[in-house]
Amino acid sequence: AITGDPGGNEDRANAIATSVGQGSSSQVLNGLSICPASDIDVFSLLVLTAGNTIQARVLHDTSRGALSLQILDAGGTILATAVGDPDGVTASVVAPSATQYFVQVFSTGNVENTYDLVLSVQ
């Protein structure tokens, strides 16, 4: 499990690998942060079966400012952008192929904030 912000994962080349995607699975990454406000955190997951649904959810204190997330394919094309709710934001997409995907979390309002990330593939 990943707990705390490991840092250094600002792009796809340095993405933090997760264990999500090995069949139907999920992983919670706790105690992460966007700091400074220009920070971008990128995580990778390997989807083994086309047609599986990738879901990413960021749970954060929305009173401290908005965070957003996107799901990208291996080439960096944005496949889904988060939809907000009172506790955070969620994005999901049906994986068009069995390959590596990325989730990136960032500030949408030039704010610093802590968050937990929930990733799942089903």
Residue pairs with C-beta under 8 A, 6 or more apart in sequence:
1 27
1 28
1 29
1 30
2 16
2 18
2 27
2 29
2 30
3 29
3 30
3 31
4 30
4 31
4 32
5 31
5 32
5 33
5 35
5 41
6 16
8 14
9 15
9 16
9 41
9 42
9 43
10 39
10 40
10 41
10 42
11 40
11 42
12 42
12 44
12 72
12 76
12 102
14 42
15 42
15 43
15 44
15 102
16 41
16 42
16 43
16 44
17 43
17 44
17 45
18 27
18 29
18 43
18 44
18 45
18 119
19 25
19 27
20 26
20 27
20 45
20 119
20 120
20 121
21 45
21 46
21 47
21 48
21 52
21 54
21 101
21 121
22 46
22 48
23 48
23 49
23 121
24 52
24 121
24 122
25 120
25 121
26 118
26 119
26 120
26 121
27 118
27 119
27 120
28 116
28 117
28 118
28 119
29 43
29 116
29 117
29 118
29 119
30 116
31 114
31 116
32 41
32 105
32 114
32 115
32 116
32 117
33 39
33 112
33 113
33 114
33 115
34 40
34 41
34 67
34 105
34 106
34 107
34 111
34 112
34 113
34 114
34 115
35 112
35 113
36 112
37 107
37 110
37 111
37 112
38 107
38 110
39 106
39 107
39 112
40 104
40 105
40 106
41 104
41 105
41 106
42 102
42 103
42 104
42 105
43 102
43 103
43 104
43 105
43 117
43 119
44 100
44 101
44 102
44 103
45 54
45 100
45 101
45 102
45 103
45 119
45 121
46 99
46 100
46 101
47 54
47 95
47 97
47 98
47 99
47 100
47 101
47 121
48 98
49 95
49 98
50 95
50 96
50 97
50 98
51 94
51 95
52 94
52 95
52 121
52 122
53 92
53 93
53 94
53 95
53 121
53 122
54 71
54 80
54 92
54 93
54 94
54 95
54 101
54 119
54 120
54 121
55 90
55 91
55 92
55 118
55 119
55 120
55 121
55 122
56 69
56 71
56 82
56 90
56 91
56 92
56 103
56 117
56 118
56 119
57 88
57 89
57 90
57 91
57 117
57 118
57 119
58 67
58 68
58 69
58 82
58 88
58 89
58 90
58 105
58 115
58 116
58 117
58 118
59 87
59 88
59 115
59 116
59 117
59 118
60 67
60 87
60 88
60 113
60 114
60 115
60 116
61 113
61 114
62 84
62 86
62 87
62 88
64 111
64 112
64 113
65 107
65 109
65 111
65 112
65 113
66 84
66 89
66 107
66 108
66 109
66 111
67 88
67 89
67 105
67 106
67 107
67 108
67 111
67 113
67 115
68 81
68 82
68 89
68 105
68 106
68 107
68 108
69 81
69 82
69 89
69 91
69 103
69 104
69 105
69 106
69 117
70 78
70 79
70 80
70 81
70 82
70 91
70 103
70 104
71 78
71 79
71 80
71 91
71 92
71 93
71 101
71 102
71 103
72 78
72 79
72 101
72 102
72 103
72 104
73 79
73 96
73 99
73 101
73 102
74 99
74 100
74 101
74 102
76 102
79 93
79 96
79 101
80 91
80 92
80 93
81 91
82 89
82 90
82 91
83 89
83 90
83 91
88 115
91 103
95 101
95 121
103 117
103 119
105 115
105 117
107 113
